[in-house]
Amino acid sequence: MGGEAEPDNAVLFVGVSLVLGIASRHLLRGTRVPYTVALLVLGVALGSLEYGTQHGLGKLGAGIRIWANINPDLLLAVFLPALLFESSFSMEVHQIKRCMAQMVLLAGPGVLISTVLLGVAVKLTFPYNWSWKTSLLLGGLLSATDPVAVVALLKELGASKKLSTIIEGESLMNDGTAIVAYQLFYRMVLGRTFDAGSIIKFLSEVSLGAVALGLAFGIMSILWLGFIFNDTIIEIALTLAVSYIAFFTAQDSLEVSGVLTVMTLGMFYAAFAKTAFKGESQQSLHHFWEMVAYIANTLIFILSGVVIADGVLQNNGHFERHGSSWGFLLLLYVFVQISRVIVVGVLYPMLRHFGYGLDLKEAMILVWSGLRGAVALSLSLSVKRTSDSVQPYLKPEVGTMFVFFTGGIVFLTLIFNGSTTQFLLHILGMDKLLPTKLRILKYTRYEMLKKALEAFGELRDDEELGPADWVTVKKYITCLNDLDYEPEHPHDVGDEDDCMHIMNLTDIRVRLLNGVQAAYWGMLEEGRITQVTANILMRSVDEAMDLVSGQTLCDWKGLKSNVQFPNYYRFLQRSRLPRKLVTYFTVERLESGCYICAAFLRAHRIARRQLHDFLGDSEVARTVIDESNAEGEEARKFLEDVRVTFPQVLRVLKTRQVTYSVLTHLSEYIQNLQKTGLLEEKEMVHLDDALQTDLKKLQRNPPIVKMPRVSDLLNTHPLVGALPAAVRDTLLSNTKETLRGQGTTLYREGSRPTGIWLVSIGVVKWTSQRLSRRHSLDPILSHGSTLGLYEVLIGKPYICDMTTDSMVQCFFIETEKIEELLHSDPSIEIFLWQESALVLARLLVPHRFEKMGMHEMRVLVAERSTMNIYIKGEDLEVEQNCIGILLEGFLKIENLTLITPPALLLPWNADLSLFGLESSDYCHTARRYQVEARARIIFFDEAEAAHLHVQTSASLPQGPCN
C-alpha cells in the first residue's frame, strides 16, 4: 500500500499534478470539457489507484498520502491567499461598485437562508440523529460557493463581464461569510454558547475587522510601492508577500476572516494600484499572477479529487453498514440546488433592482453556478480532524460523513453543474454575439483581407529569394477563406430600425471609450500623466461605459469634480493656515486639473482618429465623433483659462513631460544599440543605470511651479503702482494675498462692504439684479481691476455679485485700512474715486466700455475725462456725446425724480438703444439736473472713448496674413 512516506515524495506529487494539468489543458483546448472538471476527475482517479488498489502508486502514492493528510488550515493558508488576491485584483472597480449591493445580498442574507434551509433539510430527512447545531454546521459549510471553482469556470466559459462580476464577487464574499458562519456553529458544536448579542458581536468583529485589516495592509503596501522605482521583481514580490501576511495576520493573530481580508486587499489594489504597474511591469505582473493561479488551481483541484477518493475508500466499511448514504448524498445534492433556487428567488426582486439589474436568464445561470470546491472540502476535513480527537462533542462517524457529503457535493456540482453550464449558456442564447458585433467582425475580416493583400504586395518579391506564390500563401490564411459575401459597412444598412440604430450607437461609443482608455495607458507609460491622474481618468471611462446605452458620451462628467475646486478649498482660503501652504495646495489642484484636461483632450483626439480610420464616414461614427468633440468644450476652456492666467503651470507640466520623454527615448536608444551588438551588455547596463537615476530624480523632485513674489505682483497692479511710495508701503503691509478657484464668490450684491479686491491674475464675472446685463456680451473684469472700491468709498452695500470665472490670484484690503489711508493722506481721494469709476463704467455702460481693456479705461479716465463736485442748488447739463456717472450725492430732474448713486446721466435727446440700455432706475436723460446734495460726477467724452479704443486696437501687433 503505497511507498515510503518520505517528505521528498510530496514534491513528486506536485510535479506529476502539474504535468497532468498541462496535458489536460493541452488536450482539452477546443473542447467543451471544463479544465477544472477534468482535474477533479484525475484527482479522484489518482486517489482511487492509491487507496483502492493493493499495491498503490509507490513513491507517488506516498506523496499523495502526505498531501491528503495535510492540515486543512494549512491547505487553505497555502492556496487561498494567492487565488483570492488574483481573483479580486483582476476585477473591475466600477463593476464592483455597481454590483456591491447584489454581492452583499447573496453573500449575507443569501448565506443565512441557505444555511438554515440546508440545516433544516438535513435535520428532518437524514437518519443520523444529528443535533440542530451539527445540522446547521453542515448547512453553513455547504453554503460556501467556492470562488476557486467558480472563477476558474467563468474564465473558461467566457461569461459576460457583468454576470461574471456578480458571481465572482458573490463567491469571494460568500466564501468569507460562510466560513464565519461555519466558525460560529463549529464553536457551538464544541460546547460554547452564544446569545443573540454575542452572535451579532462575533459576526461584526470577524467580518468588519477583516475589511479594516485588508484596507490597512492595502494602504501600507501601496505606500511602499510608491517608493519602489522601476524594479518589477520587488513590486511583484510585494503583492505576493502582502497577500499571505494579511491572511496569516487575520486568521492567526486577530482571529478575523482571512478570506475577507485578502478579498478587501485585492479590491483595494484593483482600485488604487493598477496604474502603479505599467509597461513591462504590468505584463510581468499579469503573467505572474496568471501562472500562480494556474498552478494553485491545478494542485487544489487534483488534491480535492484525491481527498474525495480517500474519504470514500478509506471509510468503505462505514458506508457498507449505512448503505443508504449514497442515496442521501444524491438527496443532499438536490437540497443544495433547491436551496440555491430559493435564495436567488427570494432575493430576485432586489437583485433586479440594484446595480446592473438581473434578468431571468442571468438568474438561471446564477443558480446553476453555485459550485462547491476546495474551501468547503477543507472545512469538512477540519470537522473530521476535530471529531477524531474531541469525541464528547463530535463522534468520528460525524466527521467521516461530513467529508463524504462535502466531497460528494463538490464532485457532483463540478461534474454536473460545471460541465453543463456552457450548454445552459448556449440554450439560453447567452453565448451568441450581438448583431452589431457580428457586423463589425465581418467588416473587420474584409479589412484584414485588404491588409493581407497590401502586405503581400510589399513582401512578395525578394532580392535574394525571388517572388512568392500568393495562392499558396492564401491557403495558410484559413481565417479569410470563406469571404463569399459582399463587403458591407457595419452601419450602412438601409432597413435598419431604431433598435438597431441604438445598438450601433452603443457599440461605437464603447469602442471609442476603449480607445480613450488605451490612450490613457499609453500616456501613463510615456510619462504624460501621473499614476493618480491615470486612476481618475480610467475610472471616468469605466463609469461612462455603464451609461452609453442610455445617453451620449459622458466620461467628462466623471472628471468635472476633479477639475473644479471642491468646497473645502474655500475653507482653506478662509482658514488661518499659512498662505504658502494654501497656495501650494491650490497650485497642486490646478496642476492636476491641467493634467486631466490635457490627457482627456489628447485621448479623445486619438480615439476619434482611430475610429474614423477604421469605420470611415458612417452616420453612426460621425454622431459619436461629434459627441466626443462636444465633450471636450469645458476641458478646452479650462486649459485656455489657465494659459491666460497661470501660463507657468502649463509650462512646468510640459517641461516634465518632455524631460520624461527624452530620458525614456535615450533608454530605448541604448537598449537598441545593445540588441544590434554595438554595445556590450555591461556598457548598456552602465548607461541605463545613469538614465534610471535621472528618471528617479525626475519622479522624486520634478520641476515645480514658481509663483511670482507677492510684493512683485502687488507693485505691478495699477492701483498700487500709482500710489506714492509711503502710501504704497503702508498698503502692502495690510494686504492679504489669496488664490480663488473658479466659481468662488468674492462678494454678493446687497452685502456690507468689507474691503476691496485687487485682481492680479485671472478673470472675474459680475452679475446684478438691479443693473441690466441684457446687452452685456462679455460681463467680465480681468487682471488689473479693483473691485469693491466704489462701495467702500461711498459706504453702501455692494451693487453686484462678483464671482471668479477662472482661477484668480487677488489681494484683499479691509475697509478699515482704506479709511485709515484716506485719513492719513487725503490727496489720494481723487485718485481712488477715479479708480472706482473704471469698474463702475463697465457695470453701468457695458455696451460702450466692456470691449475696452483696463489699460484703455485708465488712459480714458486719466486723460479724457473730468470729475466735478457740485454743491446743493447748482444745476448741470450733460453735453452731447458725453456720459456722466453720479458717484455720490443726490440729483433731481424736471419731473422731480430723485436720482441716487450710482447713476448714469445722459443728454436729454440720447437714444438709449444706441447704448444698449433700456429705461431703468439707474439710467436717466434730462435737459438739466438739479443738485439736491453735494454730488461727485465723472464725465466721459463718448467720441473720445470710441476713438481711443479704435486707436489702441489698431496699434496692437497683427498676425501674419494667410
Secondary structure, DSSP 4 states (H G I P E B T S, - for coil): ------THHHHHHHHHHHHHHHHHHHHHTTSSS-HHHHHHHHHHHHHHHHHSSSSTTHHHHHHHHHHHTS-HHHHHHHHHHHHHHHHHHTS-HHHHHHHHHHHHHHHTHHHHHHHHHHHHHHHHH-TT---HHHHHHHHHHHT---HHHHHHHHHHHT--HHHHHHHHHHHHHHHHHHHHHHHHHHHHHTT----HHHHHHHHHHHHHHHHHHHHHHHHHHHHHHHT--S-HHHHHHHHHHHHHHHHHIIIIIS-S-HHHHHHHHHHHHHHHTGGGS-THHHHHHHHHHHHHHHHHHHHHHHHHHHHHHHHHHTTHHHHHHTTTHHHHHHHHHHHHHHHHHHHHHHHHHHHHHSTT---HHHHHHHHHT----HHHHHHHHHHHHHHTT-TTTS-HHHHHHHHHHHHHHHHHIIIIIIHHHHHHHHHTTTTSPPHHHHHHHHHHHHHHHHHHHHHHHHHSEETTTEE--HHHHHHH-GGGTT--S----TT--TT--HHHHHHHHHHHHHHHHHHHHHHHHHHHHHTSS-HHHHHHHHHHHHHHHTTTTTSS--TTHHHHHHHSPPHHHHHHHHSSS-HHHHHHHHHHHHHHHHHHHHHHHHHHHHHHHHHHHHH-S-HHHHHHHHHHHHHTHHHHHHHHHHHHH-HHHHHHHHHHHHHHHHHHHHHHHHHHHHHTTSS-HHHHHHHHHHHHHHHHHHHHS-----PPPHHHHHHHSHHHHTS-HHHHHHHHTT-EEEEE-TT-EEE-TTSPP-EEEEEEES-EEEE-SSS--TT-S--EE-TT-EESHHHHHHT---SSEEEESS-EEEEEEEHHHHHHHHHH-GGGHHHHHHHHHHHHHHHH-HHHHTTS-HHHHHHHHHHSEEEEEE-TT-EE-PPTTEEEEEEEEEEE-TT--EE-SSEEEE-TT--GGGGT---BTTEEE-S-EEEEEEEEEEEEEHHHHHHHHHHHHHHSPPPPP-
